[in-house]
Amino acid sequence: MSRLPTLGAALRPEELPPHIDWLVDGVRDLELQGFHYPDVLVAGDWKPRAADVRKLLENHKGRQGMHGPSSVPLASNDPGIRALAQERLGQCLDVCEELGLTQMVIHSPYIHWDQENLYRLPGRRAEKLADFIATMEPVMPRAEALGVEMVIENVEDRDPAIRRDIVRHFKSAALRLSVDTGHAYYANRMGAAPSVELFVRAAGEDLAHLHLQDADGLADRHWAIGDGTLPWRAVFEELGRLSFNPRLIIEIRDRTDVLRSAEHLAQLGLAQ
């Protein structure tokens, strides 16, 4: 990237009003959260809320996406669970279509247990990949048609490169990678995974999105940036090697600290 990258944020609809000027004036990327909650999707009454969001964002020119379903596994060999996952993915694509969103975050299928056992058990790595592919294959054509890229976020992953197996299988613009800095830091400190910036490096040209959150490596903190010990300079050094601009989304628990988080990175000379 030739200039300082521009920060965006993950916000629920009710959190948009105090951040609208910051989003609009800075042409910043937005990740909508809240539409993916199971009770919202099951009730099916989200369209009036979406209309309110559309009105709030009428002057917003940044890229817009959403968090996808996070309560159902995407690599189950149980046909019933797989069908439920496909239903939830489809409902989130309905939201994308309604609001014209172009990105959706989904969770990695790999868990802490997988790190050693996928390699220890003959054929297990291929089986896990096949289960994820079987879930996603019916969903991919619609995502492609809508122009929605689904980005696979590391959650419990300790191998920063394993999610690229999925992207390489599909070879589709509708499936790319995300890195969550706090998840990577936890995996590094507690699970002996590589350092956070190496998750960025491993994603390489497939990286389309980051969740930026600070932490101490002991838990999934989602602290304001600057309140933890995450190695931000190393992360942004890796981002600086890229020839494109992935969406940099501040995702913290206390959304009133979004602007403070952005200011911290700006003061470090890492982002704007």
Backbone as a ProteinNet text record, in pm:
[ID]
protein_1_A
[PRIMARY]
MSRLPTLGAALRPEELPPHIDWLVDGVRDLELQGFHYPDVLVAGDWKPRAADVRKLLENHKGRQGMHGPSSVPLASNDPGIRALAQERLGQCLDVCEELGLTQMVIHSPYIHWDQENLYRLPGRRAEKLADFIATMEPVMPRAEALGVEMVIENVEDRDPAIRRDIVRHFKSAALRLSVDTGHAYYANRMGAAPSVELFVRAAGEDLAHLHLQDADGLADRHWAIGDGTLPWRAVFEELGRLSFNPRLIIEIRDRTDVLRSAEHLAQLGLAQ
[TERTIARY]
84.1	0	87.6	56.1	142.8	121.2	8.5	-16.4	-76.5	-93.4	-147.9	-286.6	-311.3	-442.9	-550.4	-672.5	-786.7	-860.5	-888.9	-957	-1108.1	-1174.7	-1319.4	-1359.7	-1485.8	-1532.2	-1647.2	-1663	-1777.8	-1876.4	-1999	-2099.3	-2236.6	-2314.4	-2453.8	-2535.9	-2656	-2734.1	-2751.5	-2777.3	-2799.8	-2672.2	-2556.6	-2428.8	-2382.2	-2458.5	-2418.1	-2425.1	-2532.7	-2546.5	-2424.7	-2362.9	-2247.3	-2122	-2124.2	-2006.5	-2026	-2143.4	-2174.3	-2077.9	-2054.1	-1965.3	-1825.4	-1776.1	-1642.6	-1638.1	-1743.5	-1749.3	-1760.1	-1847.5	-1874.1	-1756.8	-1710.5	-1604.2	-1474.2	-1446.1	-1322.7	-1335	-1455	-1483.9	-1431.4	-1482.3	-1433	-1521.2	-1460.5	-1534.5	-1615.5	-1727.4	-1818.8	-1853.9	-1850.2	-1903.3	-2023.8	-2139.7	-2261.9	-2268.4	-2299.4	-2319.1	-2458.2	-2510.3	-2643.2	-2745.2	-2732.5	-2825.7	-2802.8	-2686.1	-2653.9	-2699.5	-2755.1	-2796.9	-2910	-2906	-3007.6	-3150.7	-3177.4	-3315.1	-3362.3	-3270.5	-3306	-3337.6	-3253.2	-3273	-3397.4	-3421	-3536.5	-3666.2	-3669.2	-3790.6	-3821.9	-3717.4	-3736.6	-3792.5	-3787.2	-3846.7	-3739.9	-3629.2	-3516.2	-3526.2	-3619.5	-3623.9	-3652.8	-3743.9	-3760.1	-3631.3	-3557.3	-3430.1	-3329.9	-3332.2	-3243.2	-3276.8	-3405.1	-3445.8	-3391.9	-3394.6	-3340.2	-3190.2	-3121	-2976.6	-2946.3	-3022.8	-3001.2	-3014.3	-3111.1	-3129.6	-3012.7	-2965.3	-2851.7	-2726.3	-2712.3	-2590.1	-2602.5	-2702	-2726.8	-2609.9	-2529	-2415.2	-2281.5	-2287.5	-2165	-2112	-1985	-1924.9	-1820.4	-1795.4	-1700.8	-1759.2	-1676.2	-1722.8	-1805.2	-1910.4	-2002	-2012.8	-2006.6	-2021.7	-2096.8	-2096.1	-2164.3	-2095	-2121.3	-2078.2	-2182.3	-2134.9	-2224.7	-2255.1	-2321.1	-2363.3	-2243.6	-2252.7	-2141.8	-2183.4	-2311.2	-2359.5	-2373.2	-2344.4	-2359.5	-2230.2	-2176.4	-2050.7	-2068.1	-1963.4	-1969.1	-1898.8	-1856.2	-1788.5	-1836.7	-1967.1	-2023.2	-2049.4	-2032.7	-2069.7	-2212.6	-2283.9	-2424.5	-2510	-2588.1	-2665.9	-2761.4	-2817.1	-2909.5	-2840	-2723.7	-2647.6	-2598.3	-2557.1	-2511.7	-2625.5	-2745.7	-2860.5	-2892.5	-2880.2	-2904.8	-2800.7	-2675.1	-2569.6	-2598.4	-2641.4	-2672.6	-2792.1	-2890	-3004.7	-2959.7	-2875.2	-2829.1	-2743.4	-2658	-2578.3	-2668.6	-2770.5	-2865.1	-2940.6	-2979.6	-3049.6	-2959.3	-2831	-2737.8	-2714	-2714.2	-2703.9	-2828.8	-2943.7	-3064.4	-3040	-2975.8	-2944.8	-2848.7	-2747	-2652.1	-2723.1	-2813.9	-2886	-2972.5	-3040.9	-3129.6	-3053.2	-2933.9	-2857.7	-2744.8	-2724.9	-2617.9	-2479.9	-2467	-2338.6	-2250.3	-2120.6	-2027.6	-1931.6	-1948.7	-1859.5	-1933.9	-1899.8	-1959.8	-1854.1	-1838.2	-1740.9	-1802.6	-1729	-1770.6	-1655.7	-1687.4	-1587.2	-1517.1	-1390.7	-1311.1	-1370.7	-1363.9	-1412.5	-1312.7	-1189.5	-1084.2	-1083.5	-1074.6	-1074.6	-938.7	-920.1	-792.6	-749.6	-844.6	-819.2	-758.7	-791.8	-751.2	-600.6	-530.5	-392.6	-307.5	-307.8	-231.2	-311.9	-439.8	-517.5	-554.1	-561.7	-586.3	-471.4	-352.8	-235.2	-210.3	-252.4	-228.2	-319.2	-444.3	-542.7	-542.4	-517.2	-509.8	-638.1	-624.1	-737.9	-823.1	-793.7	-884.1	-879.7	-762.2	-754.8	-840.2	-832.6	-913.1	-1062.1	-1097.8	-1238.2	-1294.1	-1217.1	-1262.7	-1283.3	-1189.4	-1202.2	-1324.4	-1346.4	-1461.1	-1592.8	-1599.4	-1721.6	-1750.6	-1646.7	-1666.3	-1709.8	-1645.6	-1680.3	-1825.6	-1869.6	-2007	-2108.4	-2070.9	-2159	-2164	-2048.8	-2038.8	-2077.3	-2060.6	-2082	-2219.3	-2329.2	-2459.1	-2477.6	-2397.3	-2411	-2330.2	-2220.2	-2125.5	-2184.9	-2266.1	-2316.9	-2395.9	-2474.1	-2551.9	-2460.4	-2361.4	-2266.5	-2194.9	-2154.4	-2086.7	-2178.6	-2304.6	-2399.9	-2426.8	-2424.3	-2450.3	-2325	-2209.8	-2086.2	-2043.7	-2076.4	-2040.8	-1920.4	-1813.9	-1700.5	-1715.6	-1716.8	-1720.4	-1576.5	-1544.5	-1406.5	-1400.6	-1308.2	-1299.1	-1206.3	-1263.9	-1191.1	-1130.8	-1005	-945.8	-1013.2	-1045.9	-1106.4	-1018.6	-1020.6	-934.1	-809.2	-793.2	-685.3	-547.3	-462.3	-322.4	-229.7	-279.7	-204.9	-255.2	-174.9	-225.4	-250.6	-201.3	-211.3	-320.6	-379	-466.1	-594.5	-642.8	-766	-746	-622.2	-596.8	-629.8	-630.4	-671.7	-812.7	-899	-1037.9	-1045.1	-976.1	-977	-921.4	-814.7	-753	-845.3	-927.1	-1020.6	-1123.7	-1184.2	-1293.8	-1246	-1131.1	-1077.5	-1186.3	-1250.8	-1363.2	-1341.9	-1384.5	-1379.4	-1474.5	-1562.2	-1659.7	-1607.3	-1481.9	-1427.4	-1282.3	-1257.6	-1123	-1097.7	-994.8	-953.1	-963.6	-985.6	-983.4	-885.1	-827.6	-745.3	-802.1	-829.5	-865.7	-740.7	-695.7	-568.5	-571.9	-682.1	-691.4	-696.8	-767.9	-772.3	-632.8	-562.5	-427.9	-333.2	-347.8	-261.5	-285.2	-411.1	-444.4	-384.5	-398.1	-343.1	-192	-128.7	15.9	59.8	-6.5	37	-2.3	-120.2	-173	-163.2	-146.1	-144.9	-21.8	79.8	207.5	193.5	96.1	83.5	189.1	215.1	307.2	255.5	341.7	304.9	197.5	131.9	14	43.2	154.3	181	199.5	236.5	254.4	120.7	13.8	-119.6	-151.1	-110.5	-129.4	-44.5	81.5	170.6	119.9	71.5	24.5	-98.1	-182.7	-301.9	-262.6	-160.5	-106.2	-209.9	-207.4	-294.4	-441.2	-468.4	-607	-670.3	-595.4	-644.9	-735.4	-858.8	-953.2	-1010.3	-976.3	-1044.6	-964.8	-960.5	-904.7	-1000.4	-1010.7	-1071.1	-956.5	-956.5	-853.1	-906.2	-845.9	-881.3	-754.2	-747.1	-629.5	-659.2	-552.9	-566.2	-433.5	-433.8	-310.3	-263.2	-334.2	-298.8	-352.2	-422.4	-473.3	-619.7	-688.5	-830.4	-870.1	-991.2	-1044.1	-1101.5	-1017.3	-1054.9	-1141.1	-1107.1	-1171.1	-1161.6	-1041.4	-1014.6	-993.3	-1008.9	-973.8	-826.8	-794.6	-656.4	-571	-463.3	-378.4	-390.5	-496.2	-518.1	-454.8	-401.6	-338.4	-192.3	-141.2	2.3	25.8	-72.5	-58.8	46.5	131.1	240.8	193.4	135.6	72.3	169.6	290.1	385	417.8	433.3	463.4	346.7	223.1	104.7	98.2	115.8	103.9	223	336.8	449.3	414.8	348.7	305.2	199.3	105.6	3.7	67.1	174.6	242.4	306	323.3	381.6	278	150.8	44.7	29.8	-16.8	-39.6	-185.3	-264.4	-407.1	-446.2	-571.1	-618.2	-730.1	-696.5	-802.7	-881.3	-1001.3	-1082.6	-1027.4	-997.2	-940.8	-1049.4	-1108.5	-1228.8	-1196.8	-1210.9	-1195.2	-1315.9	-1289.2	-1397.8	-1368	-1427.4	-1402.8	-1535.6	-1528.5	-1651.6	-1720.7	-1644.1	-1701.2	-1690.9	-1800.1	-1795.9	-1775.3	-1791.4	-1763.4	-1613.4	-1531.8	-1387.4	-1334.1	-1422.2	-1377.6	-1288.3	-1333.2	-1255.8	-1123.6	-1124.6	-999.3	-903.2	-955.4	-871.5	-809.7	-890.7	-840.3	-734	-757.2	-661.3	-528.7	-533.5	-410.3	-323.9	-386.5	-310.7	-261.9	-341.1	-298.8	-177.2	-178.3	-65.5	62.3	45.9	162.4	212	136.2	173.5	147.5	51.6	26	-95.8	-191.5	-317.6	-382.9	-489.3	-563.8	-713
-119.4	0	124.3	221.6	336.1	447.6	447.8	550.8	484.9	563.9	506.5	448.8	327.1	266.3	336.8	331.1	394.4	292.4	330.1	241.5	251.4	136.5	132.5	70.3	31.7	-21.4	-118.3	-205.1	-294.5	-231.4	-210.8	-141.7	-204.6	-206.3	-245.8	-123.8	-144.9	-31	81.8	46.6	149.8	225.4	172.6	238.8	327.9	330.9	409.3	561.3	615.3	762.2	838.3	799.7	878.9	861.5	767.1	741	780.3	829.7	856.3	957.3	1068.5	1169.8	1113.5	1036.4	975.2	880	800.8	705.9	776.6	876	944.3	1033.9	1116.7	1213	1142.6	1028.4	955.6	850.5	837.6	732.4	598.7	561.9	445.9	323.2	207.7	82.5	52.5	-13.6	-47	-195.2	-258.5	-395.1	-388.6	-414.7	-415.7	-544.5	-529.6	-644.9	-637.6	-752.7	-758.1	-827.6	-814.1	-881.2	-1032.6	-1078.9	-1221	-1298.3	-1228.8	-1298.3	-1396.8	-1517.8	-1617.9	-1570	-1497.4	-1454.2	-1355.4	-1274	-1179.8	-1255	-1353.1	-1427.2	-1515.3	-1578.2	-1667.4	-1588.3	-1473.5	-1391.7	-1337	-1307.6	-1261.7	-1121.7	-1042.4	-908.2	-799.4	-827	-734.6	-627	-639	-543.6	-399.1	-374.2	-235	-178.4	-260.1	-216.8	-188	-272	-250.1	-119.6	-86.8	39.2	158.3	148.3	256.5	271.7	158	160.5	223.3	186.8	240.7	393.3	442.6	587.6	654.4	593	648.6	654.7	556.6	543.3	600.8	682.4	729.4	810.8	872.4	951.1	879	755.4	680	616.9	641.9	591.6	483.3	448.5	341.7	205.6	104.7	-30.9	-80.5	-154.6	-201	-353.2	-413	-556.9	-588.5	-715.4	-758	-879.3	-905.4	-1031.9	-1136.5	-1251.4	-1360.7	-1448.7	-1561.2	-1647.3	-1702.4	-1698.5	-1743.9	-1849.4	-1886.1	-1977.8	-2121.8	-2147.6	-2282.6	-2320.7	-2440.9	-2481.6	-2498.2	-2463.2	-2468.2	-2590.3	-2683	-2803.3	-2926.8	-2942.9	-3060.5	-3171.2	-3297.1	-3409.5	-3455.2	-3382	-3410.2	-3334.5	-3404.4	-3336.3	-3231.1	-3254.9	-3158.1	-3028.7	-3040	-2920.6	-2848	-2925.6	-2865.3	-2786.9	-2842.9	-2774.2	-2645.2	-2649.3	-2529.3	-2422.1	-2463.3	-2367.7	-2302	-2381.1	-2325.6	-2230.2	-2263.5	-2174.3	-2039.8	-2043.9	-1919.5	-1837.2	-1904.1	-1832.9	-1767.1	-1838.9	-1783.9	-1664.4	-1671.2	-1557.9	-1435.2	-1456.5	-1343.9	-1287.9	-1372.9	-1322	-1242.3	-1277.5	-1195.9	-1053.4	-1041.9	-910.1	-836.1	-907.4	-845.7	-792.7	-872.1	-829.4	-707.7	-708.1	-597.4	-466	-472.1	-351.5	-323.8	-412.3	-393.2	-411.4	-499.5	-523.6	-610.9	-593.9	-663.8	-757.1	-774.4	-864.3	-923.9	-1049.2	-1114.9	-1198.4	-1174.3	-1247.8	-1380.3	-1490	-1619.8	-1677.6	-1772	-1825.6	-1948.3	-1958.7	-2074.8	-2202.9	-2312.8	-2440.8	-2508.3	-2457.2	-2526.8	-2486.2	-2586.5	-2563.1	-2601.3	-2567.3	-2591.4	-2738.7	-2828.7	-2973.6	-3017	-2942.3	-2984.2	-2977.8	-2890.2	-2860.9	-2986.8	-3069.9	-3194.6	-3308.5	-3313.1	-3430.7	-3438.7	-3325	-3330.4	-3400.2	-3388.2	-3449.3	-3590.1	-3615.9	-3746.7	-3853.8	-3818.4	-3916.1	-3921.1	-4035.9	-4046.9	-3998.1	-3908	-3860.4	-3756.1	-3723.2	-3633.1	-3490.4	-3445.3	-3309.9	-3298.7	-3398.5	-3398.1	-3406.8	-3483.6	-3496.5	-3364.2	-3295.6	-3167.2	-3066.6	-3062.8	-2973.2	-3010.1	-3138.5	-3184.3	-3145.1	-3152	-3113.5	-2964.7	-2881.6	-2737.8	-2712.3	-2778.9	-2761.5	-2800.8	-2911.3	-2957.4	-2856.1	-2784.3	-2679.9	-2560.7	-2520.6	-2394.5	-2404.4	-2520.9	-2531.2	-2481.9	-2516.1	-2466.6	-2316.6	-2256.5	-2114.7	-2026.3	-2080.6	-2000.8	-1933.9	-2002.4	-1936.6	-1809.5	-1811.6	-1690.4	-1577.6	-1611	-1508.8	-1447	-1530.9	-1481.7	-1390.3	-1431	-1351.7	-1215.8	-1211.2	-1086.9	-999.1	-1055.3	-980.1	-969.1	-1070.4	-1072.6	-1163.8	-1110.6	-1195.4	-1237.1	-1367.9	-1420.9	-1439.1	-1384.7	-1387.8	-1476.3	-1571.8	-1671.3	-1619.3	-1596.8	-1540.4	-1650.9	-1633.8	-1725.6	-1707.3	-1817.7	-1811.2	-1889.2	-2022.3	-2104.4	-2151.4	-2109.4	-2157.8	-2133.4	-2234.4	-2218.3	-2225.8	-2280.8	-2282.8	-2165.4	-2060.6	-1941.9	-1963.4	-2074.5	-2096.4	-2194.3	-2265.8	-2378	-2333	-2211.7	-2165.4	-2138.2	-2122.5	-2100.3	-2225.6	-2343.2	-2465.1	-2447.9	-2384.6	-2365	-2269	-2156.1	-2055.2	-2112.7	-2190.3	-2249.1	-2350.9	-2419.6	-2516.2	-2444.5	-2338.7	-2274.3	-2182.2	-2119.2	-2028.3	-1930.6	-1867.2	-1778.2	-1643.7	-1537.3	-1404.8	-1393.8	-1492.1	-1489.6	-1553.5	-1595.2	-1655.4	-1612.7	-1535.4	-1488.1	-1501.7	-1437.2	-1458.9	-1331.8	-1354.6	-1249.2	-1289.4	-1190.6	-1215.2	-1134	-1200.8	-1132.5	-1125.3	-1003.5	-987.1	-1043.4	-1024.9	-1076.1	-1227	-1288.3	-1434.1	-1489.7	-1425.2	-1470.2	-1454.5	-1344.6	-1319.9	-1424.9	-1459.7	-1564.4	-1698.5	-1731.6	-1857.1	-1860.4	-1744	-1734.7	-1752.6	-1682.7	-1683.4	-1810.9	-1864.5	-1978.9	-2110.7	-2104.1	-2226.3	-2245.5	-2163.2	-2175.6	-2158.6	-2078.7	-2045.1	-1941.1	-1921	-1813.1	-1676.7	-1577.4	-1443.3	-1382.4	-1279.7	-1222.6	-1179.9	-1110.1	-1057.7	-1169	-1289.3	-1400.3	-1456.5	-1432.4	-1464.9	-1376.5	-1249.8	-1158.4	-1202.9	-1236	-1278.8	-1405.8	-1501.5	-1629.1	-1609.9	-1513.6	-1487.5	-1429.2	-1344.3	-1291.8	-1226.3	-1262.6	-1201.3	-1240.1	-1336.7	-1376.5	-1296.5	-1207.2	-1130	-1016.9	-1013.6	-909.4	-832	-871.7	-814.2	-845	-749.6	-774.3	-722	-797.3	-746.3	-696.7	-568.7	-510.3	-495.9	-570.5	-561.4	-581.8	-517.2	-532.6	-634.4	-691.3	-797.8	-816.6	-909.9	-945.8	-1085.7	-1151.6	-1286.7	-1394	-1356	-1453.5	-1487.2	-1406.2	-1429.5	-1344.7	-1366.6	-1290.9	-1160	-1060.7	-942	-841.9	-816.4	-709.9	-576.4	-549	-421.3	-311.5	-187.4	-74.3	-83.7	-40.8	-47.9	49.7	-3.6	72.7	28.2	-48.9	-96.4	-231.9	-296.7	-426.6	-422.4	-538.7	-550	-609.1	-600.2	-657	-579.9	-648.4	-582.6	-513.8	-395.6	-329	-290.6	-248.4	-208.5	-326.2	-444.5	-562.3	-596.2	-583.7	-611.9	-516.4	-387.5	-290.1	-293.5	-340.5	-361.1	-467	-574.4	-677.6	-623.2	-544.9	-485.8	-394.9	-329.9	-240	-310.4	-439.9	-516.6	-547.7	-529.4	-564.7	-458.9	-501.1	-409.5	-366.6	-401	-368.7	-333	-295	-247	-334.9	-431.6	-506.9	-415.8	-453.5	-372.3	-388.9	-277.4	-276.9	-232.4	-329.7	-307.2	-313.5	-201.8	-199.4	-271.1	-382.4	-461.5	-476.6	-389.3	-389.5	-395.9	-440.3	-460.1	-327.7	-229.6	-99.2	-9.7	3.4	77.2	227.4	275.3	416.6	445.1	340.1	356.3	338.6	333.6	317.8	434.6	556.1	673.1	682.3	646.9	645.6	541.9	428.3	324.6	373.7	437.4	489.7	596.7	681.8	787.3	729.8	619.6	556.9	510.5	445.2	398.7	515.5	621.5	741.3	805.8	812.5	872	789.8	659.2	573.9	587.5	659	675.2	551.6	470.3	343.8	347	433.1	434.2	570.7	588.8	716	688.1
0	0	0	-86.3	-106.4	-4.3	65.8	165.7	288.5	394	515.9	490	536.4	514.9	596.8	547.3	612.6	697.6	820.5	915.2	900.8	923.2	931.5	1063.8	1075.7	1203.7	1185.8	1286.7	1296.8	1394.1	1348	1428.6	1408.3	1515.4	1504.9	1461.5	1406.5	1356.5	1457.1	1582.1	1683.7	1719.5	1677.7	1705.5	1590.8	1482.6	1366.1	1387.6	1445.3	1449.6	1501.4	1615.3	1660.6	1576.1	1482.6	1400.1	1253.6	1218.4	1077.8	1017.2	1084.5	1027.4	1005.2	1100	1088.5	968.8	951.9	840.4	706	699.7	573.1	533.7	626.7	593.4	556.5	618.9	591.5	484.1	425.3	325.8	380.8	496.9	569.8	547.8	555.8	539.9	665.3	645.1	754	749.1	864.8	878.9	971.7	916.1	996.5	1078.2	1205.2	1291.2	1352.8	1390.8	1449.6	1361.3	1230.5	1140.2	1137.2	1181.7	1175.4	1298.8	1398.1	1518.8	1485.6	1543.4	1509.7	1530.7	1640.7	1665.5	1558.7	1505.5	1399.5	1270.8	1237	1113	1119	1233.1	1246.9	1242.5	1311.9	1313.9	1175.4	1098.5	961.5	948.9	1058	1055.7	1051.3	982.9	982.1	874	782.3	670.7	713	807.7	852.8	912.5	986	1042.3	930	827.6	713.9	642.7	634.4	570.8	648.9	781.5	865	842.4	831.4	807.4	672.2	570.5	436.3	436.9	511.6	519.4	589.9	699	772.4	685.5	597.1	518.1	377.6	353.6	216.8	160.7	247.1	198.9	219	262.4	290.2	161.6	129.7	6.9	31.2	156.3	185.8	151.7	156.1	130.7	248.8	219.5	324.4	322.7	440.4	454.6	581.9	620	741.4	800.1	925.9	984.1	949.2	907	873.3	994	972.8	1083.8	1160.3	1292.4	1375.6	1477.5	1479	1582.4	1534.6	1408.2	1353.9	1281.7	1306	1241.2	1090.7	1016.6	870.9	813	900	849.1	924.8	933	998.9	897	941.2	854.2	880	965.2	993.9	891.2	809.2	705.2	759.7	879	937.6	975	1037	1074.2	949.3	850.9	725.5	660.1	662	602.2	678.6	811.3	891.1	860.3	846.5	812.3	677.8	581.3	449.3	457	541.7	559.2	617.6	720.6	783.8	686.1	611.4	511.5	408.2	365	268.6	323	450.2	511.2	519.7	549.9	554.4	415.1	313.7	176.8	138.9	197.9	178	228.2	345.4	401	308.3	260.2	166.7	42.8	-10	-130.1	-101.1	12.4	48.1	63.4	121.8	152.4	52.9	-42.7	-139.2	-79.6	17.1	82.9	-5.6	7.5	-82.6	-10.3	120.3	194.1	313	346	461.4	531.9	660.7	741.1	786.1	765.3	817.2	899.4	986.5	1077.8	1020.7	1052.7	1013	1070.5	996.4	1049.7	1142.6	1150.1	1224	1370.9	1458.6	1602.3	1660.6	1787.8	1855.6	1844.7	1858.1	1854.8	1722.1	1616.6	1482.4	1459.7	1529.6	1494.2	1481.2	1585.5	1577.7	1516.3	1547	1509.8	1362.2	1294.6	1150.6	1078.9	1134.4	1072.6	1126.9	1250	1312	1255.5	1230.5	1184.6	1031.7	971.8	825.7	758.1	666.1	588.5	656.5	784.1	855.5	799.5	758.5	703.7	577.8	492.2	369.3	401.4	504.1	543.4	593.9	676.2	730.5	616.9	525.9	411.8	328.5	309.7	230.4	296.2	429.5	500.7	481.2	485.6	463.9	319.7	225.8	84.7	60.8	122.4	103.4	156.6	263.6	315.9	222.6	171.6	98.6	-48.8	-110.6	-255.5	-300.8	-230.1	-277	-257.9	-171.2	-138.5	-232.7	-284.2	-360.8	-485	-565.8	-686.9	-657.3	-550.9	-519.3	-472.4	-388.6	-344	-463.9	-557.5	-677.4	-757.5	-771.6	-849.5	-784.6	-651.2	-579	-567.4	-602.1	-585.3	-439.8	-361.9	-219.6	-200.3	-141.7	-107	38.8	60.4	196.3	242.4	357.4	406.6	531.4	530.4	637.1	746.3	862.7	977	1064	1102	1199.5	1335.1	1400.6	1533.6	1631.3	1619.1	1703.9	1628.6	1505.6	1419.9	1480.7	1473.2	1511.4	1389.7	1279.8	1153.6	1069.4	1052.6	982	833.6	778.5	634.2	594.4	690.1	653.3	583.4	615.2	550.3	401.5	361	217.4	136.4	199.5	129	72.8	152.1	110.6	-7	5.5	-100	-229.7	-218	-337.1	-403.1	-323.8	-382.9	-469.6	-416.2	-487.4	-600.3	-582.5	-683.8	-730.6	-632.2	-661.2	-592.6	-658.6	-598	-480	-465.5	-356.5	-229	-226.4	-105	-87.8	19.7	48.9	199.2	248.7	387	470.9	600.9	701.2	810.6	877.8	995.8	1111	1222.3	1346.4	1432.5	1462.8	1532.6	1673.8	1743.8	1880.5	1886.6	1793.2	1786.7	1757.7	1664.4	1629.7	1748.9	1823.2	1938.7	2046.6	2069.1	2166.2	2122.3	1995.4	1944	1958.2	1943.5	1957.5	2102.7	2193.5	2333.7	2406.7	2375.1	2450.2	2373.5	2241.5	2162.6	2078.2	2101.2	2030.3	1879.9	1836.5	1694.7	1658.8	1529.9	1488.4	1534.9	1530.8	1576.4	1486.7	1538	1472.6	1329.1	1307.9	1173.6	1071.7	1119.4	1026.3	978.1	1053.3	1002.5	881.4	889.5	776.9	659.1	685.4	578	511.4	590.9	535.5	446.6	480.5	398.4	263.3	262.6	137.8	48.6	-79	-178.5	-161	-74.4	-49.3	63.7	126.1	239.9	192.5	245	203.8	321.9	445.4	561.7	686.8	780.2	912.9	1019	1128.7	1251.7	1338.6	1370.1	1453.5	1596.1	1686.7	1827.4	1908.1	2023.3	2108.8	2217.8	2273.2	2372.2	2443.5	2538.7	2608.9	2573.3	2481.9	2442.2	2533.5	2638.8	2735.5	2714.2	2634.4	2606.4	2486.6	2438.1	2324.1	2377.6	2401.6	2477.6	2400.2	2275.3	2198.4	2271.8	2324	2388.4	2284.2	2330.1	2245.2	2207.5	2086.6	2040.3	2121.2	2176.9	2266.3	2409.9	2439.6	2576.5	2602.8	2498.5	2514	2474.1	2438.8	2406.5	2268.3	2182.2	2048.6	1968.6	1890.3	1817.3	1689.6	1704.8	1591.2	1481.3	1517.6	1413.6	1322.1	1379.4	1298	1206.1	1257.2	1175.7	1057.1	1082.4	973.5	879.5	928	837.3	733.5	776.2	681.1	586.5	639.6	552.6	447.9	485.5	392.9	275.1	285	173.7	65.3	97.7	4.4	-104	-219.5	-330.9	-340	-239.1	-237.7	-94.7	-75	54.8	109.8	195.1	261.3	355	386.7	477.9	620.3	684.3	818.9	915.8	983.5	1063.1	1212.3	1280.8	1426.3	1486.9	1555.6	1615.7	1765	1845.3	1989.4	2064	2188.5	2266	2297.3	2342.1	2374.9	2252.4	2179.2	2053.3	2074.9	2196.5	2222	2214.1	2208.6	2198.9	2056.1	1957.9	1818.8	1776.9	1802.7	1759.7	1835.8	1962.7	2039.3	1982.7	1942.4	1882.2	1752.8	1669.3	1542.3	1566.5	1664.9	1695	1743.6	1819	1866.6	1749.2	1651	1535	1450.7	1444.6	1371.3	1438.2	1570.2	1642.7	1626	1606.7	1581.7	1437.6	1355.2	1215.5	1131.5	1175	1106.4	1016.1	1045.1	970.4	985.8	910.9	920	935.6
[MASK]
++++++++++++++++++++++++++++++++++++++++++++++++++++++++++++++++++++++++++++++++++++++++++++++++++++++++++++++++++++++++++++++++++++++++++++++++++++++++++++++++++++++++++++++++++++++++++++++++++++++++++++++++++++++++++++++++++++++++++++++++++++++++++++++++++++++++++++++++

